[in-house]
């Protein structure tokens, strides 16, 4: 699962269970690794990031993008810890 967040800059942050995360700039199409550094305790993303959805398997086991209205935000680290 890869969570997708929109940043105030217009860029998207792709977050999964590892570090680094990836930042995508839709204006240029560039993708860069982004090490977020130390976040406040219990936080997995910057506070200003807005959850847009996730790339994950749907109920039919098809890998696709599920918008925030279709799937609530889930923590990929907690899912992989099971």
C-alpha positions in Angstrom: 0.0 0.0 0.0 1.2 3.5 -0.8 -0.6 6.5 0.7 -0.8 9.6 -1.4 -0.8 13.1 0.2 -1.0 16.5 -1.3 1.4 19.2 0.0 0.7 22.9 0.1 3.3 23.3 -2.7 1.1 21.3 -5.0 3.5 18.4 -4.9 2.4 14.9 -3.9 4.1 12.8 -1.2 4.0 9.0 -1.7 4.4 7.3 1.6 4.9 3.6 2.3 6.3 1.5 5.1 9.9 2.5 4.6 12.0 5.6 4.4 12.5 7.5 2.1 9.2 8.7 1.0 8.8 10.0 -2.6 7.8 13.5 -3.6 6.2 14.0 -7.1 6.0 17.4 -8.8 3.1 17.2 -11.2 4.2 20.4 -13.0 7.5 18.9 -14.1 6.9 15.1 -13.6 10.0 14.8 -11.4 10.2 12.3 -8.6 12.7 12.6 -5.8 13.4 10.6 -2.7 12.5 12.6 0.4 13.8 11.6 3.8 11.4 13.3 6.2 13.7 13.3 9.2 12.3 13.4 12.7 8.6 14.0 12.9 6.7 14.6 16.2 6.0 11.4 18.1 3.4 9.2 16.5 3.3 11.1 13.2 4.1 9.4 9.9 3.7 12.5 7.6 4.1 16.2 7.8 1.1 17.9 9.4 0.4 20.1 6.3 0.0 17.0 4.1 -3.6 16.2 3.1 -4.5 12.5 2.5 -5.7 12.1 -1.1 -6.0 8.3 -1.3 -3.8 5.2 -1.7 -2.5 2.7 -4.2 -3.8 -0.6 -2.8 -5.7 -3.7 -3.7 -9.5 -3.2 -4.0 -12.1 -5.7 -3.0 -11.5 -7.6 -6.3 -7.8 -7.8 -5.6 -6.9 -5.4 -8.3 -4.0 -2.9 -7.7 -5.4 0.6 -8.2 -5.7 4.1 -6.8 -8.5 4.4 -4.2 -9.5 8.0 -3.4 -9.9 9.3 0.1 -13.6 9.0 -0.3 -13.2 5.2 -1.1 -10.7 4.3 1.6 -9.7 5.9 4.8 -6.1 6.6 5.6 -4.2 3.6 6.9 -0.8 3.3 8.4 1.4 1.1 6.1 3.8 0.3 9.0 1.0 -1.0 11.2 -0.4 -3.1 8.4 3.0 -4.8 7.7 3.6 -5.4 11.4 0.8 -7.9 11.5 
